[in-house]
Amino acid sequence: MRSLASWLWRLPVRVRRLLFFTTVGLWLGLVVLGFSGGLFRGPADGLTSAVCALFVLLAVFAAVAWVLRLLGFLVSGRVPEETENTVGIPTTRTALVMPIYHEDVARVALGIERIWWSAKASGLSETCDFFVLSDS
């Protein structure tokens, strides 16, 4: 037993985690199978197989969603590192898309012009593209 434990500790962390969670998942699956009350005993008809397949699909979806929520919660507490690229004028192009639907064209054009002059005053006019989606 001691050699098995020392061999397991020499494995990379990812492999140990995978082995641990696989073992726990299989054990929990066997526990659930024991509590199923004879659902998997005897001949399986089409409806039972379909219900079991649907259950497995939804259970996997719920487990993945739960893990993603947990990881998102853990990551949300981090403060992103600021680099030189995050300060100042952006180097990538930005599209400003303005959909217009049954609005006064003169008023909207004046608003877009003001946004353009504001972008130009702040030095962003070189990296911004303006698109107007209009039905009038």
C-alpha positions in Angstrom: 0.0 0.0 0.0 2.9 2.3 0.8 4.4 1.9 -2.7 1.0 2.7 -4.3 0.7 5.9 -2.3 4.2 7.0 -3.1 3.6 6.2 -6.8 0.3 8.2 -6.8 2.1 11.2 -5.2 4.7 11.2 -8.0 1.9 11.7 -10.6 1.3 15.2 -12.0 -1.4 17.2 -10.2 -3.8 17.1 -13.2 -3.6 13.3 -13.4 -4.2 13.0 -9.6 -7.2 15.3 -9.8 -8.6 13.4 -12.8 -8.2 10.1 -11.0 -9.8 11.5 -7.8 -12.8 13.0 -9.5 -13.3 9.9 -11.7 -13.2 7.7 -8.7 -15.6 9.9 -6.8 -17.9 10.1 -9.8 -17.9 6.3 -10.3 -18.5 5.7 -6.6 -21.5 8.2 -6.6 -22.8 6.5 -9.7 -22.8 3.2 -8.0 -24.5 4.6 -5.0 -27.2 6.1 -7.1 -27.5 2.8 -9.0 -28.1 1.1 -5.7 -30.9 3.5 -4.7 -32.6 3.2 -8.1 -34.9 0.5 -6.8 -34.6 -2.0 -9.6 -34.7 0.5 -12.5 -31.7 -1.1 -14.1 -32.6 -4.7 -13.2 -34.3 -6.9 -15.7 -34.8 -6.3 -19.4 -34.7 -2.7 -20.5 -37.4 -1.5 -22.8 -37.1 1.5 -25.1 -38.8 4.0 -22.8 -36.5 3.1 -19.8 -33.4 3.4 -22.0 -34.6 6.8 -23.3 -35.4 8.1 -19.9 -32.0 7.0 -18.6 -30.2 8.6 -21.6 -32.1 11.8 -21.0 -31.2 11.7 -17.3 -27.5 11.2 -18.0 -27.5 14.1 -20.6 -29.2 16.5 -18.2 -27.1 15.5 -15.2 -23.9 16.1 -17.2 -25.2 19.4 -18.3 -26.1 20.4 -14.7 -22.7 19.3 -13.4 -20.8 21.2 -16.1 -22.9 24.3 -15.5 -22.3 24.1 -11.7 -18.5 23.8 -12.2 -18.5 26.7 -14.6 -20.5 28.8 -12.1 -18.0 27.9 -9.3 -15.0 28.7 -11.5 -16.6 32.0 -12.5 -17.2 32.9 -8.9 -13.6 32.1 -8.0 -12.2 34.1 -11.0 -14.5 37.1 -10.4 -12.5 38.0 -7.3 -9.3 38.5 -9.1 -8.1 41.9 -10.1 -6.8 41.8 -13.7 -3.2 42.7 -14.2 -2.7 46.0 -15.9 -0.2 46.0 -18.7 1.0 48.8 -21.0 -1.6 47.8 -23.6 -4.5 48.4 -21.3 -3.6 52.1 -20.7 -4.2 54.8 -23.3 -5.7 54.7 -26.8 -6.7 51.2 -28.0 -4.8 49.8 -30.9 -7.7 47.7 -32.3 -10.6 49.0 -34.3 -14.0 49.5 -32.6 -17.3 49.4 -34.5 -20.0 51.7 -33.2 -23.2 50.3 -34.7 -26.4 52.5 -34.3 -29.7 50.9 -35.3 -32.4 53.4 -36.2 -36.0 52.4 -36.5 -38.7 55.0 -37.3 -36.9 57.9 -35.7 -36.3 61.5 -36.8 -33.4 61.3 -39.1 -32.2 64.9 -38.5 -32.1 64.4 -34.7 -30.3 61.0 -35.0 -27.7 62.5 -37.5 -27.1 65.3 -35.0 -26.5 62.8 -32.2 -24.1 60.7 -34.3 -22.2 63.9 -35.3 -21.9 64.8 -31.6 -20.6 61.3 -30.8 -18.1 61.6 -33.7 -16.8 65.0 -32.4 -16.5 63.6 -28.9 -14.5 60.6 -30.2 -12.3 63.0 -32.3 -11.7 65.2 -29.3 -10.6 62.3 -27.2 -8.3 60.9 -29.9 -10.4 57.8 -30.7 -11.5 58.8 -34.2 -8.7 56.8 -35.8 -9.7 53.6 -34.2 -13.6 53.9 -34.4 -15.8 53.0 -37.3 -19.4 54.3 -37.4 -22.2 52.2 -38.9 -25.8 53.4 -39.1 -28.5 50.8 -39.7 -31.5 52.7 -40.8 -34.9 52.0 -42.3 -35.6 55.6 -43.2 
